[in-house]
Amino acid sequence: MIPPQELRELRLFKDASANAVARLATAMRERICVDGEVIMKEGEESAGLHLVAAGAVVVRKRINADTKVVARFGKGEFFGEMSLLDKQPASAEVIAEGDTRLFVLTRSDFEFLMSKAPTEALDHITTLVAGLSTRLRQTTRELVAVYQVARNVGSFDTAEQLGRAVVGILTGMLGEFATIGFYRWNPFNDEYAKGLAVGPVSALLPDVLDDRMPLGRADGTASYPDTRQRHPLAGVKLPAGHLVISRSDLGPTPQALFIYFTSAPHTFEPGDRQAMETVSAVLAPAFETARAREEEALRREHEQRRQRFG
């Protein structure tokens, strides 16, 4: 049994009735996973609803011959909820990222709970449907953002132009309380140079960031819920709030970096963070293409000058 107060702290159950939370707590089990442990394999019978009580997980999907990370879920988020309703196998692989604590509700335990208390079944179904609708809204928001970005990818010849267009799209998505900074990688100085920053505290973002960004992955997105703690912008006097740093790299080659910040009590929803990460992944090859166009333009200009002046 999971302590009901711990379930109440998770986003999925924040609007559920006290009775529903108490009953679900009796049917759920705790699972502790170590870094890299496979929680769920793609194609296997799903183990049911999983709630991330601590730590994080990555969701990987086979695409042609490759396996791609398609999502990351942190504390308070959930996955596997569809298996409680459709009995279908897992559509992706889920792996623990760091030591992770999960609360698990299997389909068999859920069905037993329904049979044991049929008069309260609607309460449980309503709770799950609310979670599904939240996930669908997040997915819709992400798809809209990616669609708008994709429309702009081929329209600009320079990374700065593309960065400005993307920042405009993200500003519309995240709202007036968000500060967004776009930094382009400078390979000659091994640093990120600020191309654009908009939002309430944009003036506080530094002009240059070096490559010592502890994101952990080449395509990483790192989230820091309270910027009073140590973070990659340590030394920058940001107020308390939520900081997300998302890096657009093409393999080991840095391309660009986005900084998202919102001061307390505002925060970014899981759908926001997923859209940030997806946008960064989409833009990585676009920035490389823009860099190649810039280099080609410089080469042509140099050649024209050489021919003109001998």
matplotlib code that plots the C-alpha trace (Angstrom):
import matplotlib.pyplot as plt

x = [0.0, 1.2, 0.6, -2.4, -0.8, 2.1, -0.4, -2.2, 1.1, 1.3, -0.3, -2.5, -4.4, -4.5, -8.2, -9.3, -11.6, -10.1, -12.0, -10.6, -7.1, -7.4, -8.8, -6.2, -3.4, -4.4, -4.1, -0.7, 2.7, 6.1, 8.9, 12.5, 14.7, 18.4, 19.9, 19.6, 17.1, 14.5, 11.1, 9.1, 10.1, 8.5, 6.0, 5.7, 2.5, 2.3, 2.6, 0.0, 0.0, 3.4, 3.7, 7.1, 7.4, 11.1, 13.8, 13.1, 12.6, 13.3, 10.9, 12.6, 11.0, 12.3, 12.2, 13.4, 16.8, 17.4, 16.1, 15.2, 14.4, 10.9, 10.1, 11.4, 9.2, 10.2, 8.6, 4.8, 4.5, 3.1, 3.2, 1.5, -2.0, -3.5, -2.8, -5.5, -8.1, -7.1, -5.0, -2.5, 1.3, 3.7, 4.3, 7.8, 10.6, 10.9, 14.2, 15.1, 17.3, 19.1, 17.7, 13.9, 11.0, 7.7, 4.1, 2.6, -1.1, -1.3, -4.4, -5.2, -5.1, -7.2, -9.8, -9.9, -10.4, -13.3, -15.0, -14.5, -16.0, -18.2, -20.2, -16.9, -15.7, -16.8, -14.7, -11.6, -12.4, -12.9, -9.5, -7.8, -9.7, -8.7, -5.0, -5.5, -7.1, -4.2, -1.7, -3.6, -3.6, 0.1, 0.7, -1.5, 0.5, 3.7, 2.6, 1.4, 4.8, 6.7, 4.5, 5.1, 8.8, 8.9, 7.2, 10.0, 13.0, 13.5, 12.7, 15.9, 19.5, 21.1, 20.9, 20.1, 17.1, 15.9, 16.5, 14.5, 11.6, 11.6, 11.9, 8.7, 6.9, 8.0, 7.1, 3.5, 3.4, 4.9, 3.2, 4.1, 5.8, 8.5, 11.9, 13.6, 17.2, 18.6, 22.4, 24.4, 27.5, 30.8, 33.3, 36.2, 35.8, 34.2, 31.2, 27.6, 26.9, 23.5, 21.6, 18.3, 16.6, 13.0, 10.8, 10.6, 14.2, 15.9, 18.4, 19.8, 20.9, 24.6, 26.0, 28.2, 28.0, 30.9, 30.7, 30.8, 27.1, 26.3, 23.4, 24.7, 23.7, 24.5, 20.8, 20.1, 17.4, 18.1, 15.5, 16.2, 12.9, 14.5, 17.3, 18.4, 20.2, 23.4, 22.7, 24.6, 23.9, 25.5, 26.7, 23.7, 21.4, 18.1, 15.2, 13.7, 11.9, 12.0, 15.0, 15.2, 18.2, 17.8, 20.7, 20.3, 23.3, 23.9, 25.6, 28.8, 28.7, 27.2, 24.8, 22.6, 21.2, 17.9, 17.3, 13.8, 13.0, 9.9, 10.0, 8.1, 5.2, 4.9, 6.3, 6.5, 4.1, 5.4, 4.0, 6.0, 9.2, 8.6, 7.9, 11.2, 13.1, 11.4, 11.9, 15.6, 15.9, 14.1, 16.3, 19.7, 20.0, 18.4, 21.1, 23.7, 22.1, 22.0, 25.7, 26.6, 24.6, 26.5, 29.8, 28.9, 27.8, 31.1, 33.0, 31.1, 31.7, 35.4, 35.6, 33.8, 36.2, 39.2, 38.0, 37.2, 40.5, 42.7]
y = [0.0, 3.5, 6.3, 8.2, 11.6, 10.7, 10.0, 13.3, 15.1, 13.8, 15.8, 13.0, 12.9, 16.6, 16.9, 13.4, 12.8, 11.8, 8.4, 7.7, 8.4, 6.3, 3.3, 3.5, 3.7, 0.3, -1.2, 0.3, -1.0, 0.6, -0.2, 1.0, 1.1, 1.7, 3.9, 2.2, -0.5, -1.4, -0.8, -1.7, -3.2, -2.2, -4.8, -6.7, -6.8, -3.5, -3.6, -0.9, 2.7, 4.0, 7.2, 8.7, 9.5, 10.3, 10.3, 10.2, 7.9, 8.1, 6.7, 5.2, 4.2, 2.0, 4.1, 2.1, 0.7, 3.2, 3.7, 7.3, 9.0, 10.4, 11.6, 12.1, 12.0, 13.3, 13.5, 13.8, 12.5, 9.1, 6.6, 3.3, 4.6, 3.4, -0.3, -0.1, 0.6, -1.1, -4.2, -3.4, -4.1, -1.3, 1.0, 2.0, 1.1, 2.9, 3.1, 4.6, 7.6, 7.6, 5.9, 6.1, 5.4, 4.4, 3.7, 1.0, 0.1, -3.1, -3.9, -7.0, -4.9, -2.2, -4.7, -6.3, -2.8, -2.2, -5.5, -5.0, -1.5, -1.2, 1.7, 3.8, 2.6, 5.8, 7.8, 5.9, 6.0, 9.8, 10.2, 8.2, 10.0, 13.3, 12.2, 11.1, 14.4, 16.3, 14.1, 14.7, 18.5, 18.4, 16.4, 18.7, 21.7, 20.0, 19.1, 22.6, 24.1, 21.5, 22.2, 25.9, 25.4, 23.0, 25.6, 28.1, 25.7, 26.1, 29.8, 31.4, 31.4, 32.2, 30.6, 34.0, 34.5, 31.0, 31.5, 34.7, 33.0, 30.1, 32.3, 34.1, 30.8, 29.6, 32.9, 32.5, 28.9, 29.6, 32.9, 36.3, 35.1, 33.1, 34.5, 32.8, 33.1, 31.8, 31.2, 30.2, 28.0, 29.8, 27.0, 29.4, 30.4, 27.2, 29.2, 30.0, 33.6, 35.2, 35.9, 37.0, 37.1, 38.1, 38.1, 39.7, 38.9, 38.8, 41.5, 39.2, 36.5, 36.7, 37.5, 34.4, 30.9, 28.5, 24.8, 23.6, 22.9, 19.9, 18.6, 15.1, 14.4, 15.9, 16.4, 17.2, 19.2, 20.0, 21.4, 23.3, 23.9, 26.4, 28.7, 29.5, 26.2, 25.6, 25.5, 26.1, 29.9, 30.0, 33.5, 35.0, 36.6, 35.1, 35.3, 32.1, 30.2, 27.4, 27.2, 24.8, 24.6, 22.8, 22.1, 21.7, 19.5, 17.3, 14.3, 15.6, 18.9, 21.8, 24.0, 26.2, 26.4, 27.7, 29.0, 29.1, 30.7, 31.7, 33.2, 31.7, 30.9, 30.2, 26.9, 24.9, 22.1, 18.7, 19.4, 22.6, 20.8, 18.0, 20.6, 22.4, 19.2, 18.2, 21.6, 21.4, 18.0, 19.2, 22.3, 20.6, 19.7, 23.0, 25.0, 22.9, 23.6, 27.3, 27.2, 25.5, 28.2, 30.9, 29.4, 28.9, 32.6, 33.7, 31.5, 33.0, 36.5, 35.8, 34.4, 37.4, 39.8, 37.7, 37.9, 41.6, 42.7, 40.0]
z = [0.0, -0.9, 1.7, 0.4, 1.1, -1.2, -4.0, -3.3, -4.0, -7.6, -10.4, -11.6, -8.3, -7.4, -8.3, -7.3, -4.3, -1.0, -1.2, -4.7, -3.7, -0.5, -2.4, -5.2, -2.6, -1.3, -4.8, -5.8, -5.2, -4.9, -7.3, -6.9, -10.0, -10.5, -13.2, -16.6, -15.5, -18.1, -16.6, -19.6, -23.0, -26.3, -27.4, -24.1, -22.1, -20.3, -16.5, -16.1, -14.8, -13.4, -11.4, -11.0, -7.2, -7.4, -10.1, -13.8, -16.8, -20.5, -23.2, -26.2, -29.5, -32.3, -35.5, -38.5, -37.5, -34.7, -31.2, -30.3, -27.0, -27.5, -24.0, -20.5, -17.4, -14.0, -10.5, -10.6, -14.2, -15.3, -18.1, -19.1, -18.3, -21.6, -20.7, -17.9, -20.6, -23.9, -22.8, -25.6, -25.4, -24.5, -27.5, -26.3, -24.0, -20.7, -18.8, -15.4, -15.6, -12.3, -9.2, -9.5, -7.3, -9.0, -7.8, -10.0, -10.5, -12.6, -14.7, -12.6, -9.4, -11.0, -12.2, -8.7, -7.2, -9.6, -8.8, -5.1, -5.1, -8.2, -6.9, -6.8, -10.2, -11.9, -9.5, -10.5, -14.2, -14.0, -12.3, -15.1, -17.9, -16.4, -16.6, -20.2, -21.3, -19.7, -21.7, -24.9, -24.3, -23.8, -26.9, -29.0, -27.7, -28.5, -32.1, -32.7, -31.6, -33.7, -36.7, -36.5, -36.1, -39.1, -41.3, -40.5, -40.8, -44.6, -44.7, -43.4, -44.6, -41.2, -37.8, -36.2, -38.4, -37.6, -33.9, -33.8, -35.5, -33.2, -30.1, -31.3, -31.6, -28.2, -26.6, -27.9, -26.5, -23.0, -22.3, -21.0, -17.8, -19.6, -20.4, -23.4, -24.5, -27.8, -27.9, -31.0, -30.7, -31.6, -32.5, -32.5, -28.9, -27.6, -26.2, -26.8, -27.8, -27.1, -30.2, -28.7, -25.3, -24.6, -21.5, -18.0, -16.9, -20.4, -19.4, -16.7, -19.1, -19.9, -23.3, -23.4, -22.0, -22.2, -23.0, -19.4, -19.3, -17.1, -19.2, -19.3, -22.9, -26.3, -26.9, -23.3, -21.6, -17.9, -15.5, -12.3, -10.4, -7.9, -9.3, -5.8, -6.0, -8.1, -11.8, -15.1, -14.8, -11.3, -10.7, -12.7, -10.2, -11.3, -8.9, -7.5, -10.2, -12.8, -15.2, -18.2, -20.5, -23.8, -26.1, -29.9, -30.9, -33.9, -32.4, -30.6, -32.5, -30.6, -32.6, -30.3, -26.9, -25.5, -22.0, -20.5, -17.2, -15.3, -11.8, -8.9, -8.4, -12.2, -13.5, -16.8, -17.3, -18.5, -21.9, -22.1, -21.2, -23.7, -26.4, -25.5, -25.9, -29.1, -30.7, -29.8, -31.5, -34.6, -34.9, -34.6, -38.3, -39.3, -37.5, -39.2, -42.6, -41.8, -40.8, -44.1, -46.0, -44.2, -45.0, -48.6, -48.8, -47.3, -49.8, -52.7, -51.4, -51.0, -54.5, -56.0, -54.3, -55.4, -59.0, -58.8, -57.3, -58.7]

ax = plt.figure().add_subplot(projection="3d")
ax.plot(x, y, z, "-o")
ax.set_aspect("equal")
plt.show()
